[in-house]
């Protein structure tokens, strides 16, 4: 049986970070899933719920495929699903799905007022884990990751994060911006465990021009932008590809949610930019598109990401912004970034604030 159509066409679009209603019960009745006795609706009608509590069915053998497809469809749409750990998971349910639904750690976080409440964050992390159950293509996607660096001390960490990406085959297209002869940069390149192509330019060459030189060597099906000073979770690229396939977008990227304010030793999360929506803006260090649709970066010293998005949007490209839980932007002193905003700005817009480096659990930093 094929998956329910909304899985392929909608994905998690419309996901609400903060639910306005509690849990409802999902039951298998009359050879179909029902919610509180009513036929199962499209995900949009379920978005206001905190989630669905699954009552495991004693479905007839002829119905089990349909029952499983329905559960997987809800999971792929990011609807938070849970089940009592004491409930017996039927043997026809895949182990990874059963484990996710009976893992209720995300529900143990109390909902409180204040800037450190993480109840909605834990719920969204659970939702993303469920979305990752979506069927994957039989051939591993190939992604050309384009990055420029003028900071040798950050290069090794950036390349390691690219190399640990899951469910994708990556190559690195690296522009060394005035640091070709730096010994730390050379060692980082030599230690890179995935295919890497290096181009170099003097520091005076515009940032965008160097990125284009690197991108001209791309051979992957997709091209992704990467920033050397930020942090990326191991399923960052895979999540982007899932969102692209589900939405049918021309360009995908994440919301800019987590920031590490290095001089203040503080992590903040802002939620002013919604995720799982169509937009003309995504975090610049997370842009992904088909290689054949890549128009090139403008030869600018800064603002190349914004210029690319503006150009694609003007051409009618559809841009989709997915969750930002697998991405953390580093902010030090403003003059060290092409995007210049004072640190005080990020404190003002923070929804959550923590002391130290406190990313989402999806970053798998511990």
C-alpha positions in Angstrom: 0.0 0.0 0.0 1.4 3.4 -0.9 1.8 6.1 1.7 -1.0 8.6 2.4 -0.6 11.4 -0.1 0.0 14.2 2.3 3.3 12.6 3.4 4.8 13.3 -0.1 3.3 16.7 -0.6 3.2 18.4 2.8 5.6 16.9 5.3 5.6 18.9 8.5 4.3 22.1 6.9 2.2 24.0 9.4 3.7 22.5 12.5 2.9 24.6 15.6 5.7 24.9 18.2 3.2 25.7 21.0 0.1 23.6 21.0 -3.2 25.1 22.2 -4.9 21.8 23.1 -3.9 18.7 25.0 -3.5 15.1 23.8 -6.1 13.1 21.9 -6.4 9.4 21.6 -5.6 7.6 18.3 -7.5 4.3 18.0 -7.9 1.7 15.2 -11.7 1.3 14.8 -13.6 -0.1 11.8 -10.4 -0.8 9.8 -9.3 2.9 10.1 -7.6 5.2 12.5 -9.8 7.5 14.5 -9.1 10.5 16.8 -11.5 10.5 19.7 -13.9 8.5 17.6 -13.8 10.7 14.5 -12.1 9.7 11.3 -8.5 10.7 11.1 -8.1 14.1 9.6 -5.3 15.7 7.6 -2.3 16.9 9.8 -3.4 20.6 9.6 -6.5 19.7 11.7 -4.2 18.1 14.3 -1.6 20.8 14.6 -3.2 22.5 17.7 -2.9 19.2 19.7 0.0 18.5 22.0 0.0 15.1 20.3 -1.8 11.8 19.8 -1.7 8.9 22.3 -1.7 5.7 20.3 -3.8 2.8 21.5 -2.1 -0.2 19.8 -4.6 -2.1 17.7 -5.3 -5.8 17.6 -5.8 -5.3 13.8 -6.6 -8.2 11.6 -3.7 -9.4 9.6 -5.2 -8.0 6.4 -5.5 -4.5 8.0 -2.0 -4.3 9.5 -0.4 -2.8 6.4 -3.0 0.0 6.3 -2.6 0.6 10.1 1.2 0.9 9.9 1.0 3.2 6.8 -1.3 5.5 8.7 1.1 5.6 11.7 4.1 6.3 9.5 2.2 9.0 7.6 1.5 10.8 10.9 5.1 10.4 12.0 6.4 11.8 8.7 4.1 14.8 9.1 5.7 15.5 12.4 2.5 14.9 14.5 3.8 14.1 18.0 2.9 10.5 18.8 3.3 8.7 22.0 2.2 5.4 23.7 2.3 4.2 27.3 5.6 2.3 27.8 3.6 -0.5 29.6 1.5 -1.0 26.4 2.5 -4.0 24.3 3.8 -2.9 20.9 2.4 -5.3 18.3 5.2 -7.4 16.7 4.3 -6.1 13.2 5.3 -2.6 14.2 9.0 -1.8 13.3 11.2 -1.6 16.3 12.4 1.9 15.6 8.9 3.2 15.5 7.8 1.4 18.6 10.9 2.7 20.5 10.2 6.3 19.5 6.5 6.1 20.5 7.2 4.5 23.9 10.1 6.9 24.7 8.3 9.5 26.8 11.3 11.5 28.1 10.1 14.5 26.2 6.9 14.5 28.2 8.8 14.6 31.5 9.7 18.3 31.1 7.3 20.5 33.1 5.7 23.4 31.3 6.7 26.5 33.1 6.7 30.2 32.6 10.0 31.9 31.9 12.9 31.9 29.5 14.3 28.5 30.3 11.2 26.4 29.8 12.0 23.7 27.2 8.8 21.8 27.0 8.0 23.0 23.5 11.6 22.3 22.4 11.5 18.7 23.7 8.2 18.2 21.9 9.6 19.5 18.6 12.7 17.4 18.9 10.4 14.3 19.3 8.5 15.5 16.2 11.7 15.8 14.2 12.8 12.3 15.1 9.4 11.0 13.9 9.8 12.9 10.6 13.0 11.1 10.0 11.1 7.9 9.6 10.1 9.0 6.1 11.1 6.6 3.4 14.4 7.5 1.8 15.5 7.2 -1.8 17.1 3.9 -2.8 20.2 5.8 -3.9 22.1 7.8 -1.4 21.8 11.5 -2.3 25.0 13.3 -3.3 25.6 16.7 -1.9 28.3 19.2 -2.8 29.1 21.3 0.3 30.5 24.8 -0.5 32.4 26.6 2.2 34.9 29.4 2.3 37.2 30.0 5.3 39.7 32.6 6.4 39.9 31.2 10.0 42.3 28.2 10.1 41.5 27.4 13.8 37.9 26.7 12.8 38.5 24.7 9.7 39.2 21.3 11.2 35.9 21.3 13.2 33.9 22.5 10.2 35.3 19.7 8.0 34.6 17.1 10.7 31.0 18.1 11.0 30.6 17.8 7.2 32.2 14.4 7.3 29.8 13.0 9.9 26.6 13.8 8.0 24.3 10.8 7.8 22.2 9.4 4.9 24.1 11.5 2.3 27.3 11.2 0.3 29.2 14.5 0.6 32.1 16.2 -1.2 33.6 19.4 0.1 34.3 22.4 -2.1 36.5 24.6 0.0 37.7 28.1 -0.7 40.7 29.1 1.4 40.6 32.9 1.7 44.1 34.1 2.2 45.2 31.1 4.3 46.4 28.6 1.8 49.9 28.4 3.3 48.7 28.3 7.0 49.9 25.1 8.6 46.7 24.6 10.6 44.7 24.9 7.4 46.9 22.5 5.5 46.6 19.9 8.3 42.8 20.2 8.4 42.6 19.7 4.7 44.9 16.7 4.8 42.9 15.1 7.6 39.5 15.5 5.9 38.0 12.0 5.5 35.7 12.8 2.6 36.4 14.0 -0.9 37.6 17.6 -0.9 38.5 20.1 -3.6 40.4 23.2 -2.6 40.6 26.5 -4.4 42.5 29.5 -3.0 42.4 33.3 -3.3 44.0 36.3 -1.8 42.1 37.9 1.1 41.2 40.8 -1.2 39.0 38.6 -3.5 35.3 39.1 -2.6 33.8 36.3 -0.6 31.1 35.6 -3.2 33.7 35.3 -6.0 35.7 32.7 -4.1 32.6 30.7 -3.3 31.7 30.6 -7.0 35.2 29.3 -7.8 34.7 26.5 -5.4 31.1 25.8 -6.5 32.2 25.5 -10.1 33.7 22.1 -9.2 30.5 20.6 -7.8 29.5 17.2 -9.0 26.7 16.4 -6.5 23.0 16.3 -7.2 22.5 19.0 -4.6 24.6 22.0 -3.5 24.6 23.2 0.1 26.1 26.3 1.7 28.1 25.8 4.9 29.7 28.3 7.3 32.9 27.5 8.9 32.1 29.1 12.3 28.7 27.5 13.0 27.7 24.1 14.3 25.7 21.5 12.5 24.0 18.3 13.7 24.8 15.0 12.0 21.4 14.9 10.2 21.4 18.5 9.1 21.7 17.8 5.4 19.4 14.8 5.6 16.7 16.9 7.3 17.0 19.5 4.6 16.6 16.8 1.9 13.6 15.3 3.7 12.0 18.8 3.8 12.8 19.5 0.2 11.3 16.2 -1.0 8.1 16.6 1.2 7.5 20.2 0.2 8.6 20.2 -3.4 10.5 23.4 -2.7 13.2 24.7 -5.1 15.3 26.0 -2.2 15.3 24.8 1.4 17.1 26.0 4.6 16.5 26.2 8.3 15.2 28.8 10.6 17.9 30.8 12.4 17.0 29.7 16.0 20.0 28.9 18.1 22.8 31.3 18.6 25.9 30.9 20.8 27.0 34.3 22.0 30.7 33.5 22.5 31.9 36.6 24.4 28.9 36.2 26.8 29.2 32.4 27.1 25.5 32.3 26.5 23.2 30.3 24.2 19.9 31.8 23.1 17.0 30.5 21.1 14.7 32.9 19.2 11.4 31.7 17.7 10.4 34.9 15.9 11.1 33.1 12.6 8.6 30.4 12.2 9.7 27.0 10.8 7.9 24.6 8.5 6.7 27.5 6.3 7.1 29.0 2.9 9.3 32.1 3.1 11.7 34.3 1.2 14.3 33.9 4.0 16.3 31.0 5.5 19.5 31.0 7.5 22.3 31.7 5.0 24.6 28.9 6.2 21.9 26.3 5.5 20.8 27.0 1.9 20.4 23.8 -0.1 19.2 23.6 -3.7 19.5 21.4 -6.8 23.0 21.9 -8.3 21.4 22.5 -11.7 19.4 25.4 -10.2 22.3 27.1 -8.6 22.6 30.6 -10.2 26.0 31.4 -8.6 26.8 33.8 -5.8 27.2 37.5 -6.5 30.8 38.6 -6.1 30.1 40.5 -2.9 32.2 40.8 0.2 29.1 40.2 2.4 25.5 39.4 2.0 26.0 36.7 -0.6 23.4 34.4 1.0 20.7 37.1 1.1 21.5 38.1 -2.5 21.1 34.5 -3.7 17.8 34.1 -1.9 16.5 37.4 -3.3 17.5 36.5 -6.8 15.9 33.0 -6.6 12.7 34.4 -5.1 12.5 37.1 -7.8 12.7 34.3 -10.4 9.7 32.5 -8.8 11.6 29.9 -6.9 9.7 28.4 -3.9 11.7 28.6 -0.7 10.8 26.5 2.3 12.1 27.0 5.8 12.3 23.9 8.0 13.3 23.5 11.6 16.6 25.0 13.0 17.2 22.4 15.8 20.2 21.0 14.1 22.0 24.3 13.6 23.7 26.8 15.9 25.1 30.1 14.7 28.2 31.4 16.5 28.3 35.1 17.2 31.4 36.8 18.6 32.2 40.4 18.1 30.1 41.9 15.3 33.0 43.0 13.2 34.0 39.3 12.8 30.9 38.4 10.8 29.6 39.3 7.4 26.2 39.7 9.1 26.8 42.5 11.6 24.4 42.8 14.5 25.4 43.7 18.1 25.2 40.9 20.7 22.6 42.9 22.6 20.2 42.4 19.7 20.2 38.6 20.2 19.5 39.0 23.9 16.5 41.2 23.2 14.9 38.7 20.8 15.7 35.6 22.8 12.8 33.3 23.7 15.1 30.9 25.7 18.4 31.8 27.2 21.0 29.5 28.9 24.5 29.8 30.3 27.1 28.0 28.3 26.8 26.1 25.0 23.3 24.6 25.1 22.1 23.4 21.7 19.1 21.2 20.9 19.5 17.6 21.8 19.4 16.8 18.0 22.9 18.3 17.7 24.2 15.2 19.6 27.0 17.1 21.3 27.1 14.9 24.4 
